[in-house]
Structure formats: structure tokens, C-alpha cells
């Protein structure tokens, strides 16, 4: 065992340029970090990510405002996704050794009427919308109708996701969760095989003050096979989940998990984990980058959120010990300077830091996100499934 504790932070949707197969997803030109830097016109300042080697990942085209580090304190590279989709579930599962090879069900024009009828019958409520929509726009446009009628707002996106928005003044949170649990139960298998059912509660009295709450809940498919987290847990190591990790893995392979209300809260919980004495893996997802700014195509807010993350990263780094490893990565892209409102097929950054090494080096381009899980298993001497290649020996 080289490291006693391994911390991984997934900056949800923070891509670093179009992947080699971006054309297959109509995402040529996507560049989440690049476009955020350009929007901020040199004022995008993330000194902690900079010193770890963020722009060293692409020295010929550094992120504007983030100079290439002469002596990077971290190891740096990028990872390519091999899963057939670009959803959070696909990305996280692949990190943990289970690439998604079978396409999930996509419903770009809305869901089949028979499925909508089943949800309506179970809930005793009518269903409105049933088409692709921005989450904030759909409650702006249909929230007042929901207040009057009590109907369910069902919508989708470019991902394999069925979302149900409900104003908790007319549809209590417990009822919304129950409806989503039912929707999950009938969409696991073909012909639907929907990746995620998402409960989207919100509050407010009219279209000008509707606001989504932090009580979102994702009901994902259960992993189709044993994950690297399952293997770590079975071997007796701690697996600490922060944020929506618990939802993404349906609670499997986790010894302790906490729900978070925001990126800030997620980093607070991660910092708390760094102050605990445990042996194993701390796995954090920071969802606001994606949900609050990527999907809303808001490069200003996205940049501010990244700079706040960088400040909190500055609080975490001094807490790490010589036998700790920190890995920062992402699960897909969601370029706020790109067309549409959906995820983008991009490489994701790979930054690794341990206080025991004064200067890092390039980890190159990793062929699959599964290299992360393979590295963690290698560190703890736990056998994997052969998916992914460890870079543990390169961290020296």
C-alpha cells in the first residue's frame, strides 16, 4: 500500500477539449475549460489548479488566465471515455471499472405515451410537458400551471434521463420521491432502460420566483457488475461517498455517504474527511458545475464556481499527508460556450497530487476513465477485473 488514503474529486462536467470521437456526438469544437477561460478574458484565476498543472495538460493551448506551471506540484494528464454515452452515470461507472457498453434509452422527442400513462395512473395526477427542456425554464414556463392543476412536470434532455419537477407546495417531497421510485422500477429494462430518474423539487409562488431546492434525488440503474468500490469495501477498506456518488452507484460499495447541498458543501465534507483517520477511498462529486452552470450555458457563473472551488482546494491541500493521494478529474464535459444545453464529449482533466513528491510529471492521455479505479485498486493491493491500466508506479 503506497497511500493510506486516496481522495478523488469529480468536478462534474469540467471537460478539457473535444475528445477524439467528438464527431460521433456532434460535439466537435467543445472545450469547457477553454471557453470559460476565453469568456473571462484572462481574469480566470485558479492558482491552486494552476500549480498542480492544469494548463500543463495542454501546454500548446493553455487555458486563458492559467499559465503553464514551470515546476508543477502535481501529476497531470487527461482521460478519454470509452462508454457509449456521456452521462454522469456512464462516466462514474467507467471510473470504477464498469464502462457502459450498451446504449441507454434516449427519448429526444419525449417519452412513449404508454409510459406516461403508467406514471399518471400510479400517481393519480396528470402529466404535462413530456419533451426536452431546460430544468429552470420548464418550471418558469409550466410551474404556475402545476400550482393550479397539481399535474406532474415530466421532461428530458439529451441524456438518458427522465426528470419530474414538482412544487413542494402542491406535491410534497415524499410523494415526489415515491413517484420517482415507481418510475425507476418500470424503466430498468428495455424498451426503456433509462439511465436516471431525477426528482426535481422546487419552491415559489410564480414564474418569477420559482427556485429548485437541494432535495434533488437521482434514481440510477444499479451497476451492471461489481465495481472497484465494491471490491474495496469487500477487502475491508473505507469507501466514503460525498454528494451524488451514493445515488450514481445506488448505494453499492459505500461504507459511509453524505448528501450535499452545493459544491461548497461538498468541499466542506471532503475537508472533513481529510481530518478523519481512515484507510481507503474518499469519492466526491461536485454537481453544481454541471447542473447550475453547464446546462444553463452560463460561463460567468461556471468560472466563478471554479474559482471558489480553487479557493477551497487551497484549504484541503495543506491537510494532506505524505501518505495521501488526491486525484481531481471530471465525468464528461458541459461546455457553457457551446451549442445546445447538453453534455459534451470531451477529454477530462487528470490531476494527481501527493505531498511526498515535490514536482510532478505528465501522465499522458489515458485510454479510459477506468485507469483511475485500476490505480486505486493497485494501491490497496486489491484485484480488479482487468479493465483499465494503473498509473500508480508513475506517481514518483
Buried (B, 14 or more C-beta within 10 A) or exposed (E): EBBBBBBBBBBBBBBBBBBEEBEEBBBEBBBBBBBBBBBBEEEBBBBBBBBBBBBBBBEEEBBBBBBBBEEBBBBBBBBBBBBBBBBBBBBBBBBBBBBBEEEBBBBEEBBEEEBBEBBBEBBEBEBBBBEBBBBBEBBBBBBBBBBEEBBBBBBBBBBBBBBBBBBBEBBEBEBBBBBBEBBBEBBEEEEBBBBBBBBBBBBBEEBEEBEBEEBBBBBBBEBEEBBBBBBBBEEEBBBBBBBBBBBBBBEBBBBBBBBBBBBBBBBBBBBBBBEEEBBBBBBBBBBBBBBBBBBBBBBEBBBBBBBBBBBBBBBBBEBBEEBBBBBBBBBBBBBBBBEBBBBBBBBBBBBBBBBBBEEBBBBBEBEBBBBBBBBBBBBBEBEBBEBBEBBBEBBE
